[in-house]
């Protein structure tokens, strides 16, 4: 390795092993090298040594510096992506399914975009008699049917977050007409005056 070499991002990605790449991303979470090494798949016994060795490698130092300073780009995070995820919640077309039991087969028909608006899922199995055949040969057979109940993320919260990101929230204005009369004691008036003077 050339001492002092400045690697390009492409060179860094080609040079890093999968474990080293995971180590770097884990390391910048809390700067705990041993934990990062364990998360990357190194053994518990060698975690501290590996962390030290990795910290001395120039290309690992440079990759850590890159993802630390350009974390949004490296992780694919952008305002557009954030808005897209929020819009899946805010404009979900499955609000009628909120906290309603539906059969698993119906749940599986939901699109990935619709499923993105789901916060949690409950399941249950019910046994029902289903008739097979017809006439005298008809038979009732106990059949297990799986049901799913979904809870959606708050649409209101998602819309509020979108409004905040887009700057749609106008400043609140408080207007009044007429004269407002108040009576303050002399001591209260002096206290307010002093508080105002301290702030300017």
Phi and psi in degrees as GROMACS dihedral restraints (atoms count N, CA, C in turn):
[ dihedral_restraints ]
;  ai    aj    ak    al  type     phi  dphi    fc
    3     4     5     6     1   -75.1    20    10
    4     5     6     7     1   121.6    20    10
    6     7     8     9     1   -66.5    20    10
    7     8     9    10     1   131.3    20    10
    9    10    11    12     1    80.6    20    10
   10    11    12    13     1     5.3    20    10
   12    13    14    15     1   -66.7    20    10
   13    14    15    16     1   138.5    20    10
   15    16    17    18     1  -100.8    20    10
   16    17    18    19     1   108.5    20    10
   18    19    20    21     1   -80.3    20    10
   19    20    21    22     1   149.1    20    10
   21    22    23    24     1   -81.1    20    10
   22    23    24    25     1   164.7    20    10
   24    25    26    27     1   -61.0    20    10
   25    26    27    28     1   -39.2    20    10
   27    28    29    30     1   -61.9    20    10
   28    29    30    31     1   -44.4    20    10
   30    31    32    33     1   -63.4    20    10
   31    32    33    34     1   -39.6    20    10
   33    34    35    36     1   -62.7    20    10
   34    35    36    37     1   -45.5    20    10
   36    37    38    39     1   -65.8    20    10
   37    38    39    40     1   -32.7    20    10
   39    40    41    42     1   -74.6    20    10
   40    41    42    43     1   -32.6    20    10
   42    43    44    45     1   -80.5    20    10
   43    44    45    46     1   -34.0    20    10
   45    46    47    48     1   -70.3    20    10
   46    47    48    49     1   137.1    20    10
   48    49    50    51     1   -79.1    20    10
   49    50    51    52     1   166.1    20    10
   51    52    53    54     1   -60.4    20    10
   52    53    54    55     1   -41.5    20    10
   54    55    56    57     1   -64.4    20    10
   55    56    57    58     1   -40.6    20    10
   57    58    59    60     1   -65.2    20    10
   58    59    60    61     1   -38.3    20    10
   60    61    62    63     1   -65.2    20    10
   61    62    63    64     1   -44.6    20    10
   63    64    65    66     1   -62.7    20    10
   64    65    66    67     1   -41.7    20    10
   66    67    68    69     1   -55.3    20    10
   67    68    69    70     1   -46.4    20    10
   69    70    71    72     1   -61.8    20    10
   70    71    72    73     1   -46.3    20    10
   72    73    74    75     1   -67.3    20    10
   73    74    75    76     1   -35.1    20    10
   75    76    77    78     1   -73.2    20    10
   76    77    78    79     1   -34.8    20    10
   78    79    80    81     1   -63.5    20    10
   79    80    81    82     1   -39.3    20    10
   81    82    83    84     1   -76.4    20    10
   82    83    84    85     1    -4.1    20    10
   84    85    86    87     1   -69.8    20    10
   85    86    87    88     1   -48.8    20    10
   87    88    89    90     1  -140.8    20    10
   88    89    90    91     1     7.6    20    10
   90    91    92    93     1    60.3    20    10
   91    92    93    94     1    31.7    20    10
   93    94    95    96     1  -103.9    20    10
   94    95    96    97     1   102.3    20    10
   96    97    98    99     1   -64.3    20    10
   97    98    99   100     1   -43.2    20    10
   99   100   101   102     1   -63.6    20    10
  100   101   102   103     1   -42.6    20    10
  102   103   104   105     1   -65.2    20    10
  103   104   105   106     1   -42.2    20    10
  105   106   107   108     1   -60.8    20    10
  106   107   108   109     1   -39.8    20    10
  108   109   110   111     1   -65.1    20    10
  109   110   111   112     1   -41.3    20    10
  111   112   113   114     1   -64.7    20    10
  112   113   114   115     1   -41.7    20    10
  114   115   116   117     1   -64.6    20    10
  115   116   117   118     1   -29.7    20    10
  117   118   119   120     1   -77.9    20    10
  118   119   120   121     1    -9.4    20    10
  120   121   122   123     1   108.2    20    10
  121   122   123   124     1     3.0    20    10
  123   124   125   126     1   -77.3    20    10
  124   125   126   127     1   155.5    20    10
  126   127   128   129     1   -69.9    20    10
  127   128   129   130     1   157.3    20    10
  129   130   131   132     1   -59.2    20    10
  130   131   132   133     1   -40.0    20    10
  132   133   134   135     1   -66.9    20    10
  133   134   135   136     1   -33.0    20    10
  135   136   137   138     1  -102.1    20    10
  136   137   138   139     1     0.4    20    10
  138   139   140   141     1   -55.9    20    10
  139   140   141   142     1   -46.8    20    10
  141   142   143   144     1   -65.9    20    10
  142   143   144   145     1   -42.7    20    10
  144   145   146   147     1   -64.9    20    10
  145   146   147   148     1   -42.8    20    10
  147   148   149   150     1   -62.8    20    10
  148   149   150   151     1   -42.1    20    10
  150   151   152   153     1   -59.6    20    10
  151   152   153   154     1   -42.6    20    10
  153   154   155   156     1   -66.3    20    10
  154   155   156   157     1   -45.1    20    10
  156   157   158   159     1   -61.3    20    10
  157   158   159   160     1   -43.8    20    10
  159   160   161   162     1   -63.5    20    10
  160   161   162   163     1   -36.8    20    10
  162   163   164   165     1   -68.0    20    10
  163   164   165   166     1   -15.6    20    10
  165   166   167   168     1   -95.7    20    10
  166   167   168   169     1    -8.5    20    10
  168   169   170   171     1   -83.5    20    10
  169   170   171   172     1   124.7    20    10
  171   172   173   174     1   -58.9    20    10
  172   173   174   175     1   -44.2    20    10
  174   175   176   177     1   -68.5    20    10
  175   176   177   178     1   -29.4    20    10
  177   178   179   180     1   -73.2    20    10
  178   179   180   181     1   -40.6    20    10
  180   181   182   183     1   -58.6    20    10
  181   182   183   184     1   -43.8    20    10
  183   184   185   186     1   -70.1    20    10
  184   185   186   187     1   -36.6    20    10
  186   187   188   189     1   -68.4    20    10
  187   188   189   190     1   -39.8    20    10
  189   190   191   192     1   -61.8    20    10
  190   191   192   193     1   -41.9    20    10
  192   193   194   195     1   -63.3    20    10
  193   194   195   196     1   -38.0    20    10
  195   196   197   198     1   -65.6    20    10
  196   197   198   199     1   -52.2    20    10
  198   199   200   201     1   -71.4    20    10
  199   200   201   202     1   -23.1    20    10
  201   202   203   204     1   -70.8    20    10
  202   203   204   205     1   -41.3    20    10
  204   205   206   207     1   -87.9    20    10
  205   206   207   208     1   -20.3    20    10
  207   208   209   210     1  -133.3    20    10
  208   209   210   211     1    48.7    20    10
  210   211   212   213     1   -64.1    20    10
  211   212   213   214     1   -38.2    20    10
  213   214   215   216     1   -60.9    20    10
  214   215   216   217     1   -45.4    20    10
  216   217   218   219     1   -66.8    20    10
  217   218   219   220     1   -42.8    20    10
  219   220   221   222     1   -64.0    20    10
  220   221   222   223     1   -37.2    20    10
  222   223   224   225     1   -92.5    20    10
  223   224   225   226     1    -0.4    20    10
  225   226   227   228     1    73.5    20    10
  226   227   228   229     1    25.8    20    10
  228   229   230   231     1   -91.8    20    10
  229   230   231   232     1   132.7    20    10
  231   232   233   234     1  -149.6    20    10
  232   233   234   235     1   164.7    20    10
  234   235   236   237     1   -62.1    20    10
  235   236   237   238     1   -38.3    20    10
  237   238   239   240     1   -63.1    20    10
  238   239   240   241     1   -44.4    20    10
  240   241   242   243     1   -64.6    20    10
  241   242   243   244     1   -41.0    20    10
  243   244   245   246     1   -62.2    20    10
  244   245   246   247     1   -43.1    20    10
  246   247   248   249     1   -66.0    20    10
  247   248   249   250     1   -37.2    20    10
  249   250   251   252     1   -62.2    20    10
  250   251   252   253     1   -42.2    20    10
  252   253   254   255     1   -67.4    20    10
  253   254   255   256     1   -42.0    20    10
  255   256   257   258     1   -65.0    20    10
  256   257   258   259     1   -35.9    20    10
  258   259   260   261     1   -67.5    20    10
  259   260   261   262     1   -28.5    20    10
  261   262   263   264     1   -63.5    20    10
  262   263   264   265     1   -33.4    20    10
  264   265   266   267     1   -81.4    20    10
  265   266   267   268     1   -47.4    20    10
  267   268   269   270     1   -64.4    20    10
  268   269   270   271     1   -36.9    20    10
  270   271   272   273     1  -115.2    20    10
  271   272   273   274     1    31.2    20    10
  273   274   275   276     1   -59.7    20    10
  274   275   276   277     1   138.6    20    10
  276   277   278   279     1   -97.4    20    10
  277   278   279   280     1    13.2    20    10
  279   280   281   282     1  -117.9    20    10
  280   281   282   283     1    28.4    20    10
  282   283   284   285     1   -59.5    20    10
  283   284   285   286     1   -28.1    20    10
  285   286   287   288     1   -69.0    20    10
  286   287   288   289     1   -11.3    20    10
  288   289   290   291     1   -95.6    20    10
  289   290   291   292     1    -1.9    20    10
  291   292   293   294     1   -61.5    20    10
  292   293   294   295     1   122.3    20    10
  294   295   296   297     1    56.4    20    10
  295   296   297   298     1    33.5    20    10
  297   298   299   300     1  -120.3    20    10
  298   299   300   301     1   136.8    20    10
  300   301   302   303     1   -77.7    20    10
  301   302   303   304     1   127.2    20    10
  303   304   305   306     1  -130.7    20    10
  304   305   306   307     1   157.3    20    10
  306   307   308   309     1   -70.6    20    10
  307   308   309   310     1   149.2    20    10
  309   310   311   312     1   -56.3    20    10
  310   311   312   313     1   -37.2    20    10
  312   313   314   315     1   -62.1    20    10
  313   314   315   316     1   -33.7    20    10
  315   316   317   318     1   -73.6    20    10
  316   317   318   319     1   -37.0    20    10
  318   319   320   321     1   -62.0    20    10
  319   320   321   322     1   -39.1    20    10
  321   322   323   324     1   -69.3    20    10
  322   323   324   325     1   -13.2    20    10
  324   325   326   327     1   -83.0    20    10
  325   326   327   328     1   -11.5    20    10
  327   328   329   330     1   -66.3    20    10
  328   329   330   331     1   145.3    20    10
  330   331   332   333     1   -79.4    20    10
  331   332   333   334     1   161.5    20    10
  333   334   335   336     1   -57.0    20    10
  334   335   336   337     1   -35.6    20    10
  336   337   338   339     1   -66.1    20    10
  337   338   339   340     1   -38.6    20    10
  339   340   341   342     1   -69.5    20    10
  340   341   342   343     1   -39.8    20    10
  342   343   344   345     1   -66.6    20    10
  343   344   345   346     1   -23.4    20    10
  345   346   347   348     1   -65.5    20    10
  346   347   348   349     1   -20.6    20    10
  348   349   350   351     1   -87.4    20    10
  349   350   351   352     1     2.8    20    10
  351   352   353   354     1   -91.1    20    10
  352   353   354   355     1   127.6    20    10
  354   355   356   357     1   -87.7    20    10
  355   356   357   358     1   -43.3    20    10
  357   358   359   360     1  -150.9    20    10
  358   359   360   361     1   161.1    20    10
  360   361   362   363     1  -134.3    20    10
  361   362   363   364     1   133.5    20    10
  363   364   365   366     1  -113.1    20    10
  364   365   366   367     1   149.2    20    10
  366   367   368   369     1  -131.0    20    10
  367   368   369   370     1   154.9    20    10
  369   370   371   372     1  -153.5    20    10
  370   371   372   373     1   159.0    20    10
  372   373   374   375     1  -122.1    20    10
  373   374   375   376     1   129.6    20    10
  375   376   377   378     1  -120.2    20    10
  376   377   378   379     1   146.3    20    10
  378   379   380   381     1  -101.2    20    10
  379   380   381   382     1   125.0    20    10
  381   382   383   384     1  -128.6    20    10
  382   383   384   385     1   150.6    20    10
  384   385   386   387     1   -87.2    20    10
  385   386   387   388     1   125.2    20    10
  387   388   389   390     1  -119.2    20    10
  388   389   390   391     1   131.4    20    10
  390   391   392   393     1   -84.8    20    10
  391   392   393   394     1   134.2    20    10
  393   394   395   396     1  -121.9    20    10
  394   395   396   397     1   143.2    20    10
  396   397   398   399     1    83.5    20    10
  397   398   399   400     1  -171.5    20    10
  399   400   401   402     1  -146.8    20    10
  400   401   402   403     1   162.4    20    10
  402   403   404   405     1    63.8    20    10
  403   404   405   406     1  -142.1    20    10
  405   406   407   408     1   -68.2    20    10
  406   407   408   409     1   -20.7    20    10
  408   409   410   411     1   -89.2    20    10
  409   410   411   412     1     3.1    20    10
  411   412   413   414     1   -64.9    20    10
  412   413   414   415     1   136.6    20    10
  414   415   416   417     1  -129.3    20    10
  415   416   417   418     1   137.9    20    10
  417   418   419   420     1   -95.7    20    10
  418   419   420   421     1   121.6    20    10
  420   421   422   423     1  -120.1    20    10
  421   422   423   424     1   132.5    20    10
  423   424   425   426     1   -68.4    20    10
  424   425   426   427     1   124.8    20    10
  426   427   428   429     1  -128.4    20    10
  427   428   429   430     1   133.7    20    10
  429   430   431   432     1   -83.7    20    10
  430   431   432   433     1   129.0    20    10
  432   433   434   435     1  -120.0    20    10
  433   434   435   436     1   129.2    20    10
  435   436   437   438     1   -91.2    20    10
  436   437   438   439     1   133.9    20    10
  438   439   440   441     1  -119.1    20    10
  439   440   441   442     1   151.7    20    10
  441   442   443   444     1  -129.9    20    10
  442   443   444   445     1   136.8    20    10
  444   445   446   447     1  -121.5    20    10
  445   446   447   448     1   126.9    20    10
  447   448   449   450     1  -109.5    20    10
  448   449   450   451     1   147.0    20    10
  450   451   452   453     1  -115.6    20    10
  451   452   453   454     1   126.7    20    10
  453   454   455   456     1   -92.0    20    10
  454   455   456   457     1   153.0    20    10
  456   457   458   459     1   -63.9    20    10
  457   458   459   460     1   158.1    20    10
  459   460   461   462     1   -67.8    20    10
  460   461   462   463     1   119.0    20    10
  462   463   464   465     1   -66.1    20    10
  463   464   465   466     1   -38.9    20    10
  465   466   467   468     1   -61.6    20    10
  466   467   468   469     1   -45.1    20    10
  468   469   470   471     1   -62.5    20    10
  469   470   471   472     1   -40.4    20    10
  471   472   473   474     1   -64.7    20    10
  472   473   474   475     1   -43.2    20    10
  474   475   476   477     1   -64.5    20    10
  475   476   477   478     1   -41.1    20    10
  477   478   479   480     1   -62.0    20    10
  478   479   480   481     1   -39.9    20    10
  480   481   482   483     1   -67.1    20    10
  481   482   483   484     1   -39.1    20    10
  483   484   485   486     1   -63.0    20    10
  484   485   486   487     1   -45.3    20    10
  486   487   488   489     1   -58.7    20    10
  487   488   489   490     1   -39.6    20    10
  489   490   491   492     1   -66.2    20    10
  490   491   492   493     1   -45.2    20    10
  492   493   494   495     1   -65.2    20    10
  493   494   495   496     1   -34.5    20    10
  495   496   497   498     1   -89.9    20    10
  496   497   498   499     1    -4.4    20    10
  498   499   500   501     1    73.4    20    10
  499   500   501   502     1    27.7    20    10
  501   502   503   504     1   -81.6    20    10
  502   503   504   505     1   -13.7    20    10
  504   505   506   507     1   -79.8    20    10
  505   506   507   508     1   108.4    20    10
  507   508   509   510     1   -74.4    20    10
  508   509   510   511     1   150.6    20    10
  510   511   512   513     1   -61.2    20    10
  511   512   513   514     1   137.9    20    10
  513   514   515   516     1   -73.0    20    10
  514   515   516   517     1   136.4    20    10
  516   517   518   519     1  -118.8    20    10
  517   518   519   520     1   134.5    20    10
  519   520   521   522     1  -114.1    20    10
  520   521   522   523     1   115.0    20    10
  522   523   524   525     1  -116.7    20    10
  523   524   525   526     1   148.3    20    10
  525   526   527   528     1  -146.0    20    10
  526   527   528   529     1   153.1    20    10
  528   529   530   531     1  -118.9    20    10
  529   530   531   532     1   153.6    20    10
  531   532   533   534     1    89.8    20    10
  532   533   534   535     1   174.0    20    10
  534   535   536   537     1   -93.9    20    10
  535   536   537   538     1   134.5    20    10
  537   538   539   540     1  -103.4    20    10
  538   539   540   541     1   123.3    20    10
  540   541   542   543     1  -109.5    20    10
  541   542   543   544     1   132.3    20    10
  543   544   545   546     1  -132.2    20    10
  544   545   546   547     1   151.5    20    10
  546   547   548   549     1  -120.3    20    10
  547   548   549   550     1   122.1    20    10
  549   550   551   552     1  -117.6    20    10
  550   551   552   553     1   145.8    20    10
  552   553   554   555     1   -71.9    20    10
  553   554   555   556     1   160.2    20    10
  555   556   557   558     1   -60.4    20    10
  556   557   558   559     1   -38.8    20    10
  558   559   560   561     1   -66.1    20    10
  559   560   561   562     1   -41.5    20    10
  561   562   563   564     1   -66.5    20    10
  562   563   564   565     1   -40.6    20    10
  564   565   566   567     1   -62.1    20    10
  565   566   567   568     1   -41.7    20    10
  567   568   569   570     1   -65.8    20    10
  568   569   570   571     1   -38.1    20    10
  570   571   572   573     1   -65.0    20    10
  571   572   573   574     1   -42.8    20    10
  573   574   575   576     1   -65.1    20    10
  574   575   576   577     1   -42.4    20    10
  576   577   578   579     1   -61.3    20    10
  577   578   579   580     1   -41.6    20    10
  579   580   581   582     1   -67.5    20    10
  580   581   582   583     1   -41.5    20    10
  582   583   584   585     1   -62.9    20    10
  583   584   585   586     1   -41.1    20    10
  585   586   587   588     1   -65.8    20    10
  586   587   588   589     1   -40.9    20    10
  588   589   590   591     1   -64.8    20    10
  589   590   591   592     1   -35.6    20    10
  591   592   593   594     1   -68.1    20    10
  592   593   594   595     1   -23.8    20    10
  594   595   596   597     1   -93.2    20    10
  595   596   597   598     1    -5.7    20    10
